[in-house]
């Protein structure tokens, strides 16, 4: 592994470079392309290897932007951006940051979903690490093959629940790569400090196993004790090899997601964005909506459609938030209702999942609302529960029906509706329908990006309930503060801060969350709120109140070319 070294002297950043000539031009983290100065070209043996003109980064960004947008297909744009990342990481991140609103849907949802599905067809160059059952007993050694040694942030997936697309085998690596691109672009965590990892433990996707081009571990998915011992070895290998790293679990199947988080959250600092980040964004949208509805969290009745991992995580989080707001007893139970395809979860159902059972309503409470033991349609359940907020995390397009929305709008002047599944093809409803069915009264945020809705001569701006509003801030605060345990309180702090970032003008346009183009600014402000909360409890590096913003800003990398000096021999 290589050590990345940089020195700061006021505004000047100086980087030690251990390469020269063609090797330097082929290293994506150090390559500047045509922006190498004439002095650097002489010092590093680059003369004659580049065109004569010395270009600025701004010129390079204009050139690359024109090349990318010339491609009409989003997947081709994804491939073009990935190729740039493999050539010149600094330019890649500058281009991404300068055009974040346009390119976020390309490097992240929804296009990354298609990239995961076609991973073996579009593969160009490896990035990150794949750990397979064949590495058992040698995982720490495999981690030693990472390109840089001082890794502070890892995103790992076992590829089983990629977005709403299911088991994508080795192709799931697109998600950790995309997440870490955002960590770097908007949180400012240096790319040399990040590492995407795929626990490639096989796949049960028969189409992949039958594909001659499939690049992953060609075997049925590892399960049971063999899976658990492999993950156990991985966790402890990370702890030894990268002792200051924060680990984000990503796109694991429901039971594995909960079990791994509970088992290892105190072994090394870690969190699960699907369970915790999604819930925090949902809470932020609800808190923002209350600036319009004038309701309080104590008055909300939240109905969550989908009792899988995301739905359970949201329900747990919102129930805890309602309890912290002062609700108790039956009022607390009624505040959050978890619903699956058969209707409201009630404690006399045959619920094998203990987490679902913990969230189920008592039969006596359901009966008082007229809910019997037979299966209920969604609109019948809405009429009985009269929710003020409807959240869907099913991955089933069309799951939110016209009848259900009409029933909700009949008893709530401003219903809050959050279809959170992505990519767009999996969204439970589209904003055009939700606003049309409610005569423009619904307050809508979606998991995937949708354009504005035009209804009755008015434009309604639709927020994307994107986890990218939360996880980069959590990561930045935890890395800077060297947090020992990522608690739920940190996500509550992020949600509260995020709700406060929506401006009055954005609120008037119907937005429940800030604009994607403001992600870097918003991330810094949320990270400050998270770090302050962390400092109350378990920070490895506590900061005084007036030091928080300065500490975060000093740690944030910006995609700008540094001055290069040759690394000392043997460094």
Secondary structure, DSSP 8 states (H G I E B T S, - for coil): -B--EEEEETTEEEEEE---HHHHHT-TTT--GGG--HHHHHHTT-TTSS-S----HHHHHHHHHHHHHT--SHHHHHHHHHHHHHH-HHHHHHHHHHTHHHHHHHHSTTHHHHHHHTHHHH--S--SEEEEGGGTT-HHHHHTTSSBS---EEEEE-SSSBTTTB--GGGGHHHHHHHHHHIIIII---GGGEEEEEEE-----HHHHT-TT--S--SS---HHHHHHHHHHHHHHHHHH-TT-EEEEES--HHHHHHHHHHHTTTS-EEEIIIIIHHHHHHHHHHHHHHHH---GGG--EEEE--SHHHHHHHHHHHHHHHHTT--HHHHHHHEEEEETTEE-BTTS----HHHHHH-B-HHHHHHTT--SS---HHHHHHHH--SEEEE-S--TT-S-HHHHHHHHTT-TT-EEEE--SSGGG-SS-HHHHHHHTTT--EEEESS----EEETTEEE--EE--GGGTHHHHHHHHHHHTBS---HHHHHHHHHHHHTTS-HHHHHTT-SS--GGGHHHHHHHHHHHHHHHHHTT-BSS---GGGHHHHHHHH---S---EEEE--TT-
